[in-house]
Amino acid sequence: MSEADESRDGVALTNLDQPLSDRDDATKRDLVDYLDAVSERILPQLRGRPLSVIRVRPGQPPFMQKNLPRYTPDWVRRVPVWAEASHREISYALCDDRRTLLWFANQRAVEYHPTLATAADPHRPTHLVLDLDPPEGDGFRAAVAAALLVRQALADAGLAGAVKTSGAKGVHVFVPVADEPTAEELAAATRALAVRAERLDPALATTAYIKEDRGGRVFVDATRAGGATVAAAYSPRLRPGTPVSFPVDWADLTEVAPADFTIRTAPTLLGAGDPWAALMPAPQPLPADLVAEGRTIPVARVQAMHEGKRRARARRQVD
């Protein structure tokens, strides 16, 4: 075994001193060491949930992996999920333990995107999520301001959420839900909250799904529902500096920047704590009026598809 190879928890780790990617100076060892250090915090976010990962290989563009490769060890738990889009069954991993996490790290899996529902109950998401996506450029401050609008909309509805950096340029707000709402009910409530947040400051926030309609505003993305995935708390992101998605107290949100939290700095900042668990409110039932309001709001992707077709027809008529 070379100096760049070793074994942990029965997993052979190889080429640890190779660059992780061409985006920064992090090595594969940096990734493995980070995920190992935070394993007890990130595993509760992954356990029992079908997992998609973003991997990177030397000299190749990053890619998202959903279906487990044939060479996956037998001890990696998996769950079959039917994919309507591709009309085939996909074998998703369940990253339930340190051994599996280390195996993924050795596969150069940088990002970890679990589903919002568990494999045991795939039609009932456990969290409502709003993704605050700022316009191109350094828009994190705008995303923070929009997240505060979401917090106000939640409070007005009698709800509370926890917030984290996305690890990219945005912010994620998570609301744990009680009484096992269906995916349809959760999606409706998410749409209603997004519209209510937009209404609080339409010059800052928008629910416009089509980018050209956003006008430099922060997109309050209500589409993270149903079978959607979202970057887990503590997941690294494939960005310069290898930042991580990091929990932040609402009181501190205006004082932080995504670059504060990287695979090198996050373990020290965490110490022995798990702020995502500490900051997450108890599960809450969805107000009936919120669900009812959401059902009157068109589904963003469907509305955008119809609008795109309408605009295409209009252009053809002009031409």
N, C-alpha and C positions, 0 to 999 in steps of 0.2 A: 504494500500500500504506500503510495507516494505521500509526500508532505501535504499535498493538497487534497488527500483523501482521508476519510475517517469514518467511523460508524457511531451512530447514536440510536438508542432504543431499537437496535436490530436493523436499522436502515443504513445502507452503505451510501455515504455522501462522497461525491466525486467532483474533481476539478474546482475545488472551493476557492482557489485563488484567481480564477479567471474573472475578467470583467463581467458583470451581470448583464450590461447592455452598453450600447454606444451613446447613451444619454447622459451618463455621469461617470464618476470614478468608483461607484460601488462595486463590490465583488459579490460573487455567489455566496461566499462565506458571510458577508454582511447580511444578506437576506436570510440565510439559515439561522444565524445567531439571533437576529431580531425576532423571527417567528418563534424560535425556541424560547426566547426570553418572555414573550407575551402569550405563550400558548394557553396558559390558564385563563387569560382574558378573552382571547379571540375564539377559542373553541366553543364557549357557550353560545356565540353568535352563529356558529356553523353547524353545530351538532343537530343531527336529525333533519337537515334541510338539503334538498338537492343543490349541488354546488357547481357553479361555472367559475372557471379561473382564466386569467389572462397570462399567457406564458410568453417568454421571449427566448429565442435561440440565437447563438452568434451568427451574424451575417444574414438574419432573416427578420422580416417585420413581425411585430407582436401579433398574436392571434388568440381568440377566445376559444377555450376548449370546454365543451359540455359533455360530449360522449367520451367515456373513458377509453384510452387506447388498449389494444389487445395485450400489451405487455404489463398492464397493471397487476400488481400482486393480488393473490386471492384474498388476502386478509383486509384489503380495502373494501369497506362496506359500500354497497351500491343499491340504487333503486331504479327500476325501469319507468320511464315517463313517455307517454305517447305525444309526439310533436305533430300538431295539425299542419303546421306550415310545410314541413318536409315529408309528412305522411310516413313516419317511421318511428320506431321505438328508440329512445335515447337512454343509455345507461349512465345515469348521473352518479357521481361520488357522494357519499355521506362522510364528511370529514369530522369524525367523532372523537378522535384521540390524537395524542402527540405524535405517535408513530405515523399516522396518515398525514398529518401536517408536515412532518419532516420529509416524507416521501414527495409530497407536492413541492416543497421548497427545493428538493434536489432535482425536480423536473423544471426548475426555473419558473414556477408559478408565482408571479409577483402579486397579482390582484385576486381577491376572494369575494365572489358575488353570490351569496346564498339567496334562495327564494324567501319571500315573506311568509310563506306557509310551510308547514312541516310536511315531510313525506308521509307521515301518519294521517294527516288531514289536509290534503293538498288544496281543497276548495275553501278553506277558511284561514285567511292570513291572520297572523298574530299581531301585526302592527299596521297602522296607517302611516304612510310616509309622504312627505312633500319635499321635493328636490328644488332648491333655489339655484337656478342656473343663470349667472350674469352674462351680459354680452361679451363679445371678444375684447381682449385686452385685460388690464388689471382691474377686474370688477368685483373683487372679493368684498370690498366695503359695501358695495351696492347689494350684494347677496346677503350680507349681514343685516342691512336695513330691511330687506324684504323678509328675512327670517323673523325679524321683530314684528312685522305686520302679521305673519302667520301666528306668532305667539299671541298677539292680541285677538285675532280671529278665533283661536282656540279658547282663550279665556272667555270671550263673549259667548261661546257655545258651552261653557262649563267644562272644558277639557284642558289638559296639560300635556306637554311633550318634553322630550329631551333633544338636545341639539349637538351636532358634531360637524367638524369640517368634512368635506367630501374627500379631501386629500388632493383634489384638483383645484378648481377655482370657485367651487360652490359650497353650499351648506345643505345638510340634511336635517329635517325635523322628523322625529319618530314619536308616534303616539301608540302606546300599547292598548289593545282593545279587549274588552270583556264580553261575556255572553255569546261568544262565538258567532259574530256576524258572518254572513255569506260574503263571497268575493264581490258580488254585485252590490250589496249594501255598503261594503267598505269603499268600493270605487265611487259610489254615489256621494258618500260623505266626503271623500277626498276632493271631488270636483267642487262641492259646495264650499268647502273651506278655502280652496284656491280662489274661487270667485269672491268670497268675502274678503280675503286678504287683498286682492286686486282692488276691490271697491274702496278700501281704506286709503289707498294712495295710487290711483291709476297712472300717475306720472312716473312712478317708480316701478310698479309691478304690473305684469300682464299674464294672462292665461293663453295668449295667442300661440297656437302650436306651430304655425308656419313662421319660420325665422324672419322672413322679410316683413312680417306684420308687427314685429316686436318693437321697432323704433328705438333701439338702444336701451330698452327696459329689461328688468330681470324677469325671466320666465319662471312662473310658479308652476312647476310641473306636477300635475295631478295624475300622471299615467303610471306611477309606480304602484300598481294594484294588481289583483288577480295573480297570474303566474310570473309577475315581474321580479327581477332581482335588483339588488342595490349593494354597493360596496359595503362590506361589513365594517363595523367599528374596529379599529386597529389594523385594518387591511392596508398594506403598502399600495401605492399607486405608481404606475409606470410613467413617471414624470421626472424632469431634471431634479436631482437631489434626493430622489426616492422618498417623497413625503408619505405620510400615513393619514388615514381618516381617523380623526382624534376627537374624543368627547370634550366638550367645553361647557362650563357653567354659563347659564344665560347672562349672569352678571359680568362675566369676563369676555363675552363674545366680541365686543367692540374693540378689545385690546389685543387680539391675537391675529396672526397671519398664517396661512397654510404652511409656509416655510419654517414655522416654529416647530413643527412636528414631523420628524423624519425617522427613518429606521435607525439612525445613530442617536438621536436625542430622545425619542419617545420612551425607551425603557427607563432612563434616568428620571424623566418627568413623572412616570407612573409610580416609581418606587414599588411598594408592596400593594398599592391600591388598584381598584378597578372602577374608575369614575363613571364608565358607561352604566354599570350596574347600580352605582350609588345615585346617579342623577336621573335614572329612569323612573317615572312615576308608576304607580300601581295601575294595572289594567282598568280601563274605564268603558262603560257602555256607551254606544253611539246614540246621541239624541235622535229621536224619531223625526223631528222637524228638519234636522240636518240631512238625513237620508232622503226624506221626501223632496227637499229642495234640490238635492243633487240629481235626482231622477228627472228633473225638468231641464237639466243642463246637458247638451249634446256631448257624447264621447269625443274627446279631442281628435284622436286619430281618424275616426270615421268622418267627422266634420271636415278635417283637413283634406282627406281624400276626395270628398265631394267638391270642396272648394277648389282643389287643384284641377279637377276635371273641368269645372266651370270656367276657370281662368284659361285653361288650354283651349277650350272651345272658343272663348272670346278672342284669343290671339289668332286662332285660325281664321275667324271671320274678318278680322282686321287685315290679315295678310291676303 
